[in-house]
């Protein structure tokens, strides 16, 4: 017996150790994963809470920080209402403004512009406090004076001609709004960032008297942002919604671009052009979400990656008056919160590794205890499977179950040895019986073949003589009609008997697998024309009309066993007229597969296949067909329910049985569809090679077609010369 090879499977040790390790790995991994997920969730909540606290503190500080200019304007406006200050007393206004700017150090300028064009104010310069006014409190020369500690003018600094406050934006905007408000952020002369709070003054009749103003420096905003506690590497900044200019940030970067030379002017810094990566990337990400106008009415939170690190961002809109819309942006990197979580993750990985090592050690020990005796049993089983029934295994194992298994194996080997010996004896006896039966069957088959050949010869020799003599006697003009009728009856019976003999011989050859097909090039049109003429004769004998159809697009020639195909169709028609008793028999040949509507000679030249094929459908029924096919459509035959049982006249029809067997040899199958008392359809499909260059298939004079009982050499080779009369041809 052949030696058994080990199967390509998993070893027992592997099956015991790996699942155990996988269980521990999955358990520890899931625990670590859920721990990490919960940690990330906690980080998100902590970051959100901390960002909310920072933005609230900044918003509260801005409200307090920007409240001073509003209070100064409100206090001075109240003095105007009480006539403590008047628009025609610039000295009192200058004294009040100088006292106020001395107290409020974050204020840059406090001033008043009158409706008559006069200007008076106090300012803060690098070398001290100043007084500013136009000459005679009228439009004209704008003069700046240095003051002493008492507020008295001591030194003339400079002047500007043709100054009229009424032409300034801060004045016209305040008069147009008719209420206190903030002007847009701008750069002071000394390059510092600030904004103006304005307050229009009107008399009791509603006529404008002038505009109070306070210029406020924004440097304190950046200082405050740097002092707000947050994450260690976080960034906070404030920017304008409409323009995207930076107001201040917690970084050391100034919210402006300093002038390269004294002659140039400083420019405000756009946040997305900041040199700080966190400010620049956060602004660009915010623009991608809300648009270039940075219009935002409700707080927004989002995250993005900066240099491979996740950043938490919270943006809170804040409105200062009716004209200032700012955004408070708080950026905190995830890494500031993940230090402890990462440490826990590392601890989890270490513990997981220790657990896996312990599990692997325990698994190896367990597998060794179980796998060793099973390996011994496996070797004994392989020897047993190879035909060696002598092996036994030791039953001295520490495990009770394994000892029981070893004892059972030894008992099984003993039983198999006895059974195998008995089986060999029975197989030898049975083999001898089968050989004897095969010899008897071959002898019977040979005897049957010889019997059919002898019977066919014995029947056909006198039968051919009878048919020849009846055909000769029918040409005698002296015979009476009764005699002619008798001769015709004898002739018809002889033809039927000859067909039955031939069919019996064909069936015997098919059953013995002695019948081979002989395909050859056949002119299809000539074959179908001759076949239709022959089928029409068969239907006419039953008093039925016959209609045939095939399209002109069929190929000129095909390769087929013409004689066997003719025999199939003749037998089918002979069977069909047994159940079709009146009306018309319709016969059609159509193309099932192929390129419709094209010349087959052209198809063969275009085809890459040297032997193109076509599938033909042969259809016979008693209901009619569409003789005019629709464009680009195959002929459609009506479909009826298929019965499981053939009509009684066809149940044991020998010609139909032979036709089915011949079609099986042609790789086809006869289909019969019928409904009780209504219609019958016979059809099959046949795939055959197309002969493109088939000039040898042209048949100028088509030979007569036989009816299925054509001459056979084996029937006629021993026929006497006196009875060798030409067969009946149609």
Residue, then its C-alpha position, 0 to 999 in steps of 0.5 A: x500500500x502507498x505510504x501516507x503523507x502527513x496532512x498539511x494542518x495545524x499541529x496540536x501544540x499550535x492549536x492549544x497554545x495559539x488560541x489561548x494566547x489570542x484570548x489573552x491578547x484580545x482581552x488585554x487589547x480590548x481592555x487597553x483599547x477601551x481604556x484609551x478610548x475613555x481617556x481620549x473622551x476624558x481629554x476631549x471633555x477636559x479640553x472643552x472645559x478648559x477652553x470654555x474657561x479661558x474664553x470666558x476669562x478673555x471675554x470678561x477681561x475685554x468687557x472690563x478693559x474696553x469699559x474705561x474709554x466708554x466711561x470717560x466719554x460718558x462722564x464728559x458727555x454728562x458734564x456737557x449735559x450739566x453745562x460743566x463743560x461747553x463747546x465754547x470753552x476749550x481751556x476747560x476741556x483741555x484741563x479736564x482731558x489732561x487730568x483724565x489721561x494722567x489717571x488712565x495710563x492705557x488711554x492714548x488720547x482724549x479729545x473733542x471736535x466741535x461743530x464749528x471745526x475746533x479741536x482740543x485734546x490731551x495725549x500721551x507721547x513717549x516723553x510725556x503728556x501733551x496738549x493738542x488744539x487748533x488755533x482759536x478753536x477754529x479749523x486751521x493749524x493743529x498745534x501740539x504742546x508739551x506740558x509740565x506736571x501741572x498741565x501747563x504748556x511748556x514747549x511747542x512741539x509741532x503743528x499741522x496746517x488745515x486741520x478740520x475735525x469735521x472732515x475726519x471719519x471718526x467725527x462723521x461716523x459718530x454724528x451719523x450714528x447719533x449714539x456712542x460707539x467704537x471706531x475701527x482698529x487703526x495704527x497710531x502715529x507711533x506705530x501702536x495698535x489702538x481704537x477709538x470710542x466716540x460719543x456725539x454731543x447734541x443740544x436740546x434741539x437735537x443739533x450737533x455740538x461736537x464729538x467726544x473721543x478716546x483713543x485706546x491702546x490695545x497692547x494690554x490685550x496681548x499682555x493679558x492673553x499671555x497671562x491667562x492660564x491654559x495648556x502649557x503649549x496652547x495659543x490664544x489670539x483675537x482677530x477681526x471677523x471682517x478683515x482677519x486682522x490680528x488684534x492680539x495674541x499670547x505669543x511674542x509676535x506683535x499684531x502689526x508689521x513694523x515699517x522697514x524704514x522711518x519713512x515707511x508706515x507700519x502695517x496691520x498683520x493678517x492672522x493667516x500671514x502670521x509667523x506663528x504656525x499655530x495662529x496661521x494654520x488655525x486661521x486657515x482651517x477656520x477660513x476653510x470652515x466658515x469662509x473668507x469673511x470669517x463671519x461667525x455668530x455662535x461658538x464653534x469647536x473643531x480639531x486639526x493636525x499641526x506637525x502630526x499633533x492633534x489640536x483642539x480649537x474653540x472659537x467664540x465671537x464677541x461684539x464690542x458695540x455695534x461696529x466691532x466684531x471680534x473672534x476669540x480663538x483658543x488653541x490647545x494641543x492634545x499632547x498637553x493632556x495625553x501625557x498620563x494617558x500615554x504612560x497608562x498605555x505603555x504600562x498596559x502594553x508591558x502588562x500585556x507582554x508579561x501576560x502573553x509570556x506567562x500564557x505561552x509558557x503554560x500553553x507549552x507545558x499543557x500542550x506537551x502533556x497532551x500532544x506527546x501521547x497523541x503523537x504516538x497514537x498518530x504514528x500507530x494510526x499511520x502504520x495501520x492505514x498503510x496496511x500494517x495491522x500489527x502496531x500496538x501502543x503503550x497504555x502507560x500514560x499519566x492521563x486516564x482518558x489517554x490510557x482508555x484511548x490507547x486500549x481502544x486503539x489496540x482493540x480496533x487494530x485487532x478487529x481491523x486485522x481480522x476484518x481485512x483478511x475476511x474482506x480480501x477473501x470476499x473481494x477475490x470471490x466477487x472479482x471472479x464472479x464479475x469477470x465471469x459475468x462480464x464474459x457472458x455479457x460480451x458474448x451475449x452482446x456479440x450474439x445480439x449484433x450477429x443476430x441483428x446483422x443476420x436478421x437484417x440480411x435475411x429480411x432485406x434481401x427478399x423485401x428488396x426483391x418484393x419492392x422491386x417487383x411491385x414497382x415493375x408490375x405497377x408499370x404494367x398498363x394491363x392491370x386493373x385498378x383493383x390490381x394496381x391498388x393491391x400492388x400499391x398496398x403491398x409496396x407501402x407495407x414493404x416500405x414501412x417494414x424496410x424502415x422499421x428494419x433499418x430503425x431497429x438496426x440503427x437502434x442496435x448500433x447506437x446502443x452498442x456505440x457502433x454508430x459514428x457521425x460523418x460530417x461533411x460540407x453541405x449546401x444548406x439551401x439545397x439541403x433544406x429545399x430537398x428536405x422540404x420536398x420530402x417532408x411535404x410528401x410525408x404530410x401530404x400522405x396524411x392529408x395535411x398542408x406543409x409550409x416551410x421557411x428559412x431566412x436568406x441570411x443563413x450561411x451557404x454551407x455547413x459541416x454536418x452529417x447530412x444523412x443522419x440529420x435528414x433521418x432525424x427530421x424525417x422521423x420527427x415529421x413521421x412522428x408529428x403527423x401521428x398527433x397532428x391530424x388536420x390543418x397545416x404543418x409548419x417547418x422553420x429553420x432559423x439562426x439562434x446564435x450569430x451576427x444577424x443580417x450580415x453575409x456569412x462570407x464577410x463574417x468569415x473574413x472578419x472573424x479571428x476564428x478560422x472555423x466560425x460556428x452557427x446554432x440553427x433552430x429546427x422548429x415544427x408545429x401546427x400553429x404557425x410562425x412569423x414568416x416576416x421577421x422583425x428587424x434585428x430580432x430572431x423569429x419568436x415562436x409561441x410558448x406553451x406549458x410543457x407537459x411531463x408526459x408525451x401523447x400516447x401515439x408518441x410514447x413508444x415511437x421507434x423513429x422518435x427514440x432513434x431521433x433523440x439518440x442521434x441528436x444526443x450524438x450531435x450534442x443536441x436534444x429534441x424538445x416536444x411541447x404540447x397542450x392537450x387537444x390544442x397544439x404540438x411543437x417539435x424543435x431542437x437546436x444544432x451547433x455546426x461549423x460554417x464552411x466559408x470557402x465551400x465551393x465544393x458544396x454547390x450542387x447544381x443538380x440536387x440528388x434525390x433525398x431518401x426517406x430514412x430507409x436508404x441503402x446500406x452496404x451491410x444489407x446488400x453485400x450478400x444480396x443475389x443479383x436477381x433481387x438486387x433491384x434499385x430501391x424506391x426513390x422519391 
